[in-house]
Amino acid sequence: MPLQVLPLVENLQKISQRFLEEIGLRSANPAPLPPAKPSNPDDRIPPDPSANPPDDPSDHSSYHTPDPSSSSSNSDSFHTPPSPDQESSLSKRDIRESEARLAHFYQSLKKTPKSIRRNKWREDPRLGGLKNQVFEGILGVGGFGSVFLVLNTLTQKRSPTLIATRNLLSKRYRENRCHLQYIKSGHPHICALDAFLDFTSQFGAQEERGMVMFASYYEYCDGGDLYRILRGYQEGHQLLDLAVQRRHMVRIANLGRQMRHEEYLQVPALHDRHYPPELFLWHIFSQLISAILFLHNEHPDYNTRPEHKNRGMIITMDLAPQNVFLKWPPHASTLEARSKVYPDIKVGDFGTANFLPPGGRIDAEEGGDDGTTPDKDYYDAQTDVWTVGLMIYNFATRPPVVDAAEEILGVPSAPVKKVAPAVKGDIAGNYSAQLNKVIRAAMKDEREKRIEEKKLGRILQEGYKIRIPLMFKSLPDWAISQEKVLKYRFSEGHVRELWERDWNLAIAEEEAAEAAAVEDEERVYNLMLLVKERKLRFGIELDEDESDDEQHPTWIQGLRDENPELYAELLAEAKLKVPSPKVPGLGKKVPSPEVMDSGESEEDLA
């Protein structure tokens, strides 16, 4: 039997055995439950300590950093976890890293004040100084840095602030260049850069201080990102698929209960399968294509303006639902108002963007091909068309049915091989044939057969306008709420305490502790070598975790030459663990014949 088939056969045997036990044709003692999987300490949210109320910020300076006592945020000491007990999709490590970045941002500006530079192409956001910025919580964390939600007390407006990590300086510089030299005054469906500043690092390990870092202030998109909506619908499909399989298993189990004249198990109810409203798909599809037309400088309403005339094109290289943000219209501030409209999309994150001449292309390898697009040779404007089509296709179809064997029967499911996404059929039948046709036209595998982006933009714009008065259906409550937009909320007074903390001292203490741990580990290892050497020389059998080799004498000699004091100390411990053997009747310790030939002194062996 092929080896690949064995796991499948074992799973089938377990399933059939459980089925026979359930219907009463086989009895078996229940297997003990496995021990609970220990939780990841990085995923635990620590409790909130007592906090002090903030002072009222009032400084209007754009140059000076705030007095820590005037900051409106949250408190904690270095060794006390600062955050409140709250549900969060962020791990403990993500929260800690974000706190460190925020403290780094403040302490560096406190030592070397810098002004916040606004985007000259945008209206002045009137950010003022840091005293006028209330850090309310964390919107997102990644390798790029941390994004914080900041309330401007001068305008009472909120703005996401990204504090980039030091190893992504080039990425943040590229993004600022994209906004200032290409996007400029912007587009309704591009997330705008309002302001930015660079500052010199005064934080971290000694060798890392003095590096230039970035902080950027963006337009606030209060609807979260498109991935949150997509994931919500996909989870609904998966839960329904599991419920269907659970119903099937309950019905099988009831056959056995019928034979044993036992009470039937209740068959779980099913709810209807929900897909996004079709008009919502037309809405985001048309806005996404409008955005990429602008980025490619092919939008007829923008490419004739002086600021964009003869401008090059932008290929984002990272066009994904996680980087497409949602912003509700200004009048839609309540759930009732949001149930009557759709949020507008805002494409963001241009840290990996490439700037090309009109009609340009970039080699797929240089762009970091991840295998998801059919364009394996190069990327161009048509690649973005395919990527947008894929987003809409994922909204309009069900995700692959999950294997419910593990969830229902406790049988581990076979690993699923990940493949590049591809269209394998039409979209769900409850959508119109016209939407299906447009999606498939955008996702043609052959670039030459793929619909041209200008033509696609016209079709979507006309189709959307026609359907607005006929097809509107509101999004579900979970999609229009803001419960999961802010991933983590700072408790009262917390940020002030973060800013007052001596992080460099803490880092020095951590580095010293790490060095001590390494030294202890080396000490244990060297002692183990000396113990093994004495066992071998006295003919004592080695333990199972010990093995004879030709390298340990060299290590021992190196220790003896480089650190004779440590060698003497460890040798004394080794003698206690492995004493020298005694000659029967004489009581004198005598080295073995092997030791006599080794050249080591008798004092070392005694």
TATA-V339106 format. One record per residue. N is the residue number from 1. RES is the residue in one letter. PSI is psi as a letter, one per 40 degrees, with the letter a starting at -180 (none if undefined). NEAR is the number of other C-alpha atoms within 12 Angstrom. Layout:
# TATA-V339106
N,RES,PSI,NEAR + N,RES,PSI,NEAR
This chain:
# TATA-V339106
1,M,h,8 + 2,P,i,8 + 3,L,d,9 + 4,Q,d,11 + 5,V,d,12 + 6,L,d,13 + 7,P,d,18 + 8,L,d,20 + 9,V,d,18 + 10,E,d,18 + 11,N,d,22 + 12,L,d,20 + 13,Q,d,15 + 14,K,d,21 + 15,I,d,24 + 16,S,d,21 + 17,Q,d,21 + 18,R,d,29 + 19,F,d,28 + 20,L,d,22 + 21,E,d,21 + 22,E,d,29 + 23,I,e,27 + 24,G,e,22 + 25,L,e,18 + 26,R,h,15 + 27,S,i,14 + 28,A,i,14 + 29,N,h,9 + 30,P,h,12 + 31,A,i,9 + 32,P,i,8 + 33,L,i,9 + 34,P,i,9 + 35,P,i,7 + 36,A,h,7 + 37,K,h,8 + 38,P,i,10 + 39,S,i,12 + 40,N,h,11 + 41,P,d,13 + 42,D,e,18 + 43,D,e,19 + 44,R,h,24 + 45,I,h,27 + 46,P,i,25 + 47,P,i,19 + 48,D,h,24 + 49,P,i,24 + 50,S,i,20 + 51,A,i,26 + 52,N,i,22 + 53,P,i,20 + 54,P,i,25 + 55,D,i,22 + 56,D,h,21 + 57,P,h,27 + 58,S,e,22 + 59,D,h,24 + 60,H,e,22 + 61,S,i,22 + 62,S,e,28 + 63,Y,d,22 + 64,H,i,23 + 65,T,i,32 + 66,P,i,36 + 67,D,h,26 + 68,P,d,30 + 69,S,e,25 + 70,S,e,29 + 71,S,h,39 + 72,S,g,39 + 73,S,a,43 + 74,N,i,40 + 75,S,i,36 + 76,D,i,33 + 77,S,i,26 + 78,F,d,27 + 79,H,e,17 + 80,T,h,20 + 81,P,h,28 + 82,P,e,35 + 83,S,i,41 + 84,P,i,29 + 85,D,h,18 + 86,Q,i,23 + 87,E,h,20 + 88,S,i,28 + 89,S,e,25 + 90,L,i,29 + 91,S,i,27 + 92,K,d,29 + 93,R,d,21 + 94,D,d,29 + 95,I,d,37 + 96,R,d,30 + 97,E,d,29 + 98,S,d,40 + 99,E,d,43 + 100,A,d,34 + 101,R,d,39 + 102,L,d,46 + 103,A,d,38 + 104,H,d,38 + 105,F,d,45 + 106,Y,d,42 + 107,Q,d,35 + 108,S,d,34 + 109,L,d,34 + 110,K,d,28 + 111,K,d,19 + 112,T,g,20 + 113,P,i,25 + 114,K,i,28 + 115,S,i,24 + 116,I,h,31 + 117,R,h,29 + 118,R,i,27 + 119,N,h,31 + 120,K,e,20 + 121,W,e,22 + 122,R,i,23 + 123,E,i,17 + 124,D,h,17 + 125,P,e,32 + 126,R,f,29 + 127,L,d,39 + 128,G,a,31 + 129,G,a,34 + 130,L,d,44 + 131,K,d,36 + 132,N,e,35 + 133,Q,h,43 + 134,V,h,45 + 135,F,h,43 + 136,E,d,33 + 137,G,a,40 + 138,I,h,40 + 139,L,d,41 + 140,G,i,35 + 141,V,i,31 + 142,G,a,23 + 143,G,d,18 + 144,F,d,29 + 145,G,a,35 + 146,S,i,39 + 147,V,h,39 + 148,F,i,40 + 149,L,h,37 + 150,V,h,40 + 151,L,h,31 + 152,N,h,31 + 153,T,e,28 + 154,L,d,25 + 155,T,e,18 + 156,Q,f,15 + 157,K,i,23 + 158,R,i,30 + 159,S,h,37 + 160,P,h,40 + 161,T,h,43 + 162,L,h,43 + 163,I,h,45 + 164,A,i,41 + 165,T,i,36 + 166,R,d,32 + 167,N,e,19 + 168,L,f,25 + 169,L,d,27 + 170,S,d,21 + 171,K,d,25 + 172,R,d,34 + 173,Y,d,29 + 174,R,d,24 + 175,E,d,38 + 176,N,d,36 + 177,R,d,24 + 178,C,d,36 + 179,H,d,38 + 180,L,d,27 + 181,Q,e,24 + 182,Y,d,39 + 183,I,d,41 + 184,K,b,30 + 185,S,e,26 + 186,G,a,34 + 187,H,i,33 + 188,P,d,26 + 189,H,f,32 + 190,I,h,39 + 191,C,h,37 + 192,A,i,42 + 193,L,h,45 + 194,D,d,35 + 195,A,i,34 + 196,F,i,36 + 197,L,i,34 + 198,D,i,32 + 199,F,i,34 + 200,T,h,28 + 201,S,h,36 + 202,Q,f,30 + 203,F,i,37 + 204,G,a,31 + 205,A,i,21 + 206,Q,d,15 + 207,E,e,10 + 208,E,e,18 + 209,R,i,18 + 210,G,e,19 + 211,M,i,22 + 212,V,h,28 + 213,M,i,36 + 214,F,i,41 + 215,A,h,45 + 216,S,i,41 + 217,Y,h,41 + 218,Y,i,38 + 219,E,h,34 + 220,Y,h,38 + 221,C,g,36 + 222,D,e,36 + 223,G,e,35 + 224,G,a,38 + 225,D,i,37 + 226,L,d,39 + 227,Y,d,28 + 228,R,d,31 + 229,I,d,39 + 230,L,d,34 + 231,R,d,24 + 232,G,d,27 + 233,Y,d,29 + 234,Q,d,27 + 235,E,d,24 + 236,G,d,26 + 237,H,d,29 + 238,Q,d,24 + 239,L,d,27 + 240,L,d,26 + 241,D,d,28 + 242,L,d,28 + 243,A,d,27 + 244,V,d,26 + 245,Q,d,27 + 246,R,d,27 + 247,R,d,22 + 248,H,d,23 + 249,M,d,30 + 250,V,d,25 + 251,R,d,22 + 252,I,d,26 + 253,A,d,28 + 254,N,d,25 + 255,L,d,24 + 256,G,d,25 + 257,R,d,23 + 258,Q,d,17 + 259,M,d,16 + 260,R,e,15 + 261,H,f,12 + 262,E,i,15 + 263,E,h,13 + 264,Y,i,18 + 265,L,i,21 + 266,Q,h,16 + 267,V,h,18 + 268,P,i,17 + 269,A,i,15 + 270,L,i,19 + 271,H,i,14 + 272,D,i,13 + 273,R,h,21 + 274,H,h,27 + 275,Y,i,35 + 276,P,i,37 + 277,P,i,31 + 278,E,d,37 + 279,L,d,33 + 280,F,d,37 + 281,L,d,45 + 282,W,d,43 + 283,H,d,36 + 284,I,d,39 + 285,F,d,43 + 286,S,d,37 + 287,Q,d,36 + 288,L,d,45 + 289,I,d,46 + 290,S,d,39 + 291,A,d,42 + 292,I,d,43 + 293,L,d,37 + 294,F,d,40 + 295,L,d,46 + 296,H,e,41 + 297,N,f,38 + 298,E,e,31 + 299,H,h,28 + 300,P,d,21 + 301,D,e,18 + 302,Y,d,27 + 303,N,e,25 + 304,T,e,15 + 305,R,i,18 + 306,P,d,13 + 307,E,e,19 + 308,H,e,28 + 309,K,h,20 + 310,N,e,19 + 311,R,i,28 + 312,G,i,26 + 313,M,i,33 + 314,I,h,41 + 315,I,h,42 + 316,T,d,38 + 317,M,e,36 + 318,D,f,29 + 319,L,h,38 + 320,A,i,30 + 321,P,d,31 + 322,Q,d,24 + 323,N,e,29 + 324,V,h,38 + 325,F,i,38 + 326,L,h,39 + 327,K,h,34 + 328,W,i,30 + 329,P,i,22 + 330,P,d,18 + 331,H,e,16 + 332,A,g,21 + 333,S,e,20 + 334,T,i,17 + 335,L,d,23 + 336,E,d,16 + 337,A,d,20 + 338,R,e,29 + 339,S,e,24 + 340,K,e,24 + 341,V,i,29 + 342,Y,i,35 + 343,P,i,37 + 344,D,i,37 + 345,I,i,41 + 346,K,h,40 + 347,V,h,43 + 348,G,a,44 + 349,D,g,37 + 350,F,f,36 + 351,G,d,30 + 352,T,e,29 + 353,A,i,34 + 354,N,i,33 + 355,F,h,33 + 356,L,i,25 + 357,P,i,20 + 358,P,h,22 + 359,G,e,20 + 360,G,i,21 + 361,R,i,28 + 362,I,h,29 + 363,D,h,20 + 364,A,d,23 + 365,E,d,16 + 366,E,d,17 + 367,G,e,25 + 368,G,f,21 + 369,D,h,21 + 370,D,e,18 + 371,G,e,17 + 372,T,d,27 + 373,T,i,36 + 374,P,e,28 + 375,D,g,32 + 376,K,e,22 + 377,D,d,20 + 378,Y,i,24 + 379,Y,i,35 + 380,D,a,37 + 381,A,d,43 + 382,Q,d,38 + 383,T,d,43 + 384,D,d,40 + 385,V,d,46 + 386,W,d,44 + 387,T,d,40 + 388,V,d,42 + 389,G,d,45 + 390,L,d,37 + 391,M,d,39 + 392,I,d,45 + 393,Y,d,39 + 394,N,d,35 + 395,F,d,39 + 396,A,e,37 + 397,T,i,33 + 398,R,i,33 + 399,P,i,27 + 400,P,i,20 + 401,V,h,21 + 402,V,i,25 + 403,D,h,25 + 404,A,e,27 + 405,A,d,25 + 406,E,d,19 + 407,E,d,19 + 408,I,d,24 + 409,L,e,24 + 410,G,e,17 + 411,V,h,23 + 412,P,h,20 + 413,S,i,22 + 414,A,i,20 + 415,P,i,12 + 416,V,h,11 + 417,K,h,7 + 418,K,h,10 + 419,V,i,12 + 420,A,h,15 + 421,P,i,24 + 422,A,i,24 + 423,V,h,30 + 424,K,e,18 + 425,G,a,18 + 426,D,i,25 + 427,I,i,30 + 428,A,i,24 + 429,G,e,16 + 430,N,e,18 + 431,Y,i,28 + 432,S,i,22 + 433,A,d,15 + 434,Q,d,21 + 435,L,d,36 + 436,N,d,29 + 437,K,d,23 + 438,V,d,38 + 439,I,d,40 + 440,R,d,33 + 441,A,d,32 + 442,A,e,40 + 443,M,f,41 + 444,K,h,28 + 445,D,d,27 + 446,E,h,19 + 447,R,d,26 + 448,E,d,17 + 449,K,e,16 + 450,R,i,29 + 451,I,i,30 + 452,E,i,27 + 453,E,d,41 + 454,K,d,28 + 455,K,d,23 + 456,L,d,36 + 457,G,d,33 + 458,R,d,23 + 459,I,d,27 + 460,L,d,33 + 461,Q,d,25 + 462,E,d,16 + 463,G,d,26 + 464,Y,d,27 + 465,K,d,19 + 466,I,d,16 + 467,R,e,23 + 468,I,d,22 + 469,P,e,13 + 470,L,d,13 + 471,M,e,21 + 472,F,h,23 + 473,K,h,22 + 474,S,i,24 + 475,L,i,30 + 476,P,i,24 + 477,D,d,18 + 478,W,d,23 + 479,A,d,32 + 480,I,e,34 + 481,S,i,27 + 482,Q,f,25 + 483,E,d,21 + 484,K,e,27 + 485,V,d,34 + 486,L,h,33 + 487,K,d,29 + 488,Y,h,36 + 489,R,h,38 + 490,F,i,41 + 491,S,i,35 + 492,E,h,30 + 493,G,e,36 + 494,H,d,41 + 495,V,d,47 + 496,R,d,40 + 497,E,d,41 + 498,L,d,42 + 499,W,d,40 + 500,E,e,30 + 501,R,i,28 + 502,D,g,23 + 503,W,d,30 + 504,N,d,26 + 505,L,d,16 + 506,A,d,19 + 507,I,d,20 + 508,A,d,17 + 509,E,d,18 + 510,E,d,18 + 511,E,d,17 + 512,A,d,15 + 513,A,d,14 + 514,E,d,14 + 515,A,d,14 + 516,A,d,14 + 517,A,d,14 + 518,V,d,14 + 519,E,d,15 + 520,D,d,14 + 521,E,d,14 + 522,E,d,18 + 523,R,d,24 + 524,V,d,18 + 525,Y,d,21 + 526,N,d,32 + 527,L,d,31 + 528,M,d,29 + 529,L,d,34 + 530,L,d,38 + 531,V,d,36 + 532,K,d,34 + 533,E,d,39 + 534,R,d,39 + 535,K,d,30 + 536,L,d,29 + 537,R,d,30 + 538,F,e,28 + 539,G,f,19 + 540,I,h,19 + 541,E,h,18 + 542,L,i,21 + 543,D,i,13 + 544,E,d,8 + 545,D,e,9 + 546,E,i,19 + 547,S,i,18 + 548,D,i,22 + 549,D,i,14 + 550,E,e,13 + 551,Q,d,14 + 552,H,d,24 + 553,P,d,23 + 554,T,d,16 + 555,W,d,23 + 556,I,d,31 + 557,Q,d,19 + 558,G,d,17 + 559,L,d,26 + 560,R,d,22 + 561,D,d,14 + 562,E,d,13 + 563,N,g,17 + 564,P,d,15 + 565,E,d,13 + 566,L,d,23 + 567,Y,d,25 + 568,A,d,23 + 569,E,d,20 + 570,L,d,28 + 571,L,d,32 + 572,A,d,23 + 573,E,d,24 + 574,A,d,29 + 575,K,d,26 + 576,L,d,17 + 577,K,d,18 + 578,V,g,27 + 579,P,i,24 + 580,S,i,30 + 581,P,i,22 + 582,K,i,16 + 583,V,h,12 + 584,P,h,9 + 585,G,e,7 + 586,L,d,9 + 587,G,e,10 + 588,K,h,13 + 589,K,h,18 + 590,V,h,23 + 591,P,i,29 + 592,S,i,24 + 593,P,d,13 + 594,E,d,17 + 595,V,d,23 + 596,M,d,15 + 597,D,e,12 + 598,S,d,19 + 599,G,e,14 + 600,E,i,21 + 601,S,i,13 + 602,E,d,16 + 603,E,d,15 + 604,D,d,25 + 605,L,d,32 + 606,A,none,25
